[in-house]
Amino acid sequence: MSLTMTIVMLIAGWLAVAAAMLWGVLRISRRHHHPVQPAAVEKTEKHSPRHATAH
């Protein structure tokens, strides 16, 4: 096998591995992604504003 063919095969193999890893990561992230519903904010009693130095 010539040097050129060896280099091309190394690059092709690296690209195949990189594509497979990217596909796997995207597949896992899509499967485990749960859209979060915004939590309902309950209104509490209004407190009178206090100064930071108030005791």
Secondary structure as UniProt FT lines:
FT   HELIX           3..31
FT   TURN            52..53
//
